[in-house]
Amino acid sequence: MKLMLMVGILITSLSFAITLDEALEIVSRESRELLLADLSVQESVEKLHQSKSSYFPTIELTGGYMRMSSVPIIELGPGTGIPLGYYDNYSASINLSYPLFTSGKRGLGYRMSYLGTEIARQERVLKDYELRESVYAGFYGLLVAQEAVEIANEALERARDHLEVVKVQQRKGIVSQLDLLRAEYSYSESEAEHLRAKSGEEIARKALNLLLGIDLGELTVAEGQFEYLPWEEEISLLVERAFDLRPEMRTVALGRQMATASLSFARFKNAPNLVLSVGYSYEKPYQFEEKWGRSLTASLGVQFSLFDGFRNASEVREARIGVKKAETQEELLRRVIQFEVEKAHLDLSEFRAELSVQQKALKQAEEALRTADEQYKKGLISSLDYEDVAFAYTRAQFANLYTLYQYVLSRVRLERAVGLWE
């Protein structure tokens, strides 16, 4: 017994206790999926910055030197002529270009980039939701596995104590050999149940470690408890809140706005652009003289497409289809969200009712075990009767534990379905 106590103390000292909040913080900090989502947001922000560049002028600086191997000469007579250039040519220029008017395309391009950034942010929120739900499931999965081991330990101790009592009674001739064999069989069943519970705990621990990025061999221990938290909110109100809060709804709404902006952009793609260009140059030779000279030019140009092989017409039709798809996706998503909320609410109500029944059954089984223990010691019931009552109590403990676990998970799913994790 002392050895078992020392082993328990050693295991406890080597374990890594973690709470639900700590698990959520770890996955938020270490998750590579969230890192990728953050990088996607940063990437979309850079694209937004790039779209802002159309509101600023473009300035280019160029310079060059050209050496000609020969220069054309116009012969005017014997020994006389006029050269049409110079061997050494130098130039430097700075040019400014700015679109004064783009028929709204510049603003539409910026809006589409902005909407893309907002979509990336909502997708990041959605990824956070998915990971949070996984952490809840993994943490509570380990917690229920740990408590299942405690129940199995208790049942094993009870079966061991009963077996010792039956052995003494059998030697005294109080009970038969069959009673002893039955007690030994019950103890073996308790041992098998204990082994299954330990195996389930190990699997749940490794699953949580994998999710949190912890070494699979780490002896992680979930630190917390299952709590019954009533939820009495009307289902209609929950559905409306889900429509307002779910990141998926925001994403499809942004997608619809993006499709509308794309349609407008396609319609105005071939509309005229008015571009101002200003250039300043410093060059040698200048005006056919071998000297440095300066010049300043300015131009105002209009550009638009008269015919592009009907490409733009096709792009407009494609954009209209995109708007229709976005509207259909939004309608479909509303139905899906309503179904998810209603199902989660029904599951929560079902497990709440079942939990009430299981808790009542557990109290009855506990009282029955206490009575059976007293009666067996007085010789009023058989060993077989006592084992049946003890087995029923263990089953009631497991049933109550797993029902409470399902209730807690159904509440988590309802919170997720409504979108209450913002």
Buried (B, 14 or more C-beta within 10 A) or exposed (E): EEEEEEEEEEEEEEBEEBEBEEBBBBBEEEBEBBEEBBEBBEEBBEBBEEBEEBEEEEEEEEEEEEEEEEEEEEEEEEEEEEEEBBEEBBBBBBBBBBBEBBBBBBBBBBBBBBBBBBBBBBBBBBBBBEBBBBBBBBBBBBBBBBBBBEBBBBBBEBBBEBBEBBBEBBEEEEBBEEBBEBBBEBBEBBBEBBEEBBEBBBEBBBBBBEBBEBEEEBBBBBBBEBEEEEEEEEBEEBBBBBBEBBBBBBBBBBBBBBBBBBBBBBBBBBEEBBBBBBBBBBBBBBEEEEEEEEEEEEEEEEEEEEEEEEEBEEBBEEBBEBBEEBBEBBEEBBEEBBEBBBBBBEBBBBBBEBBEEBBEBBEEBEEBBEEBBEBBEEEEBBBBEBBBBBBBBBBBBBBBBBBBBBBBBBBBBBBBBBBEBE
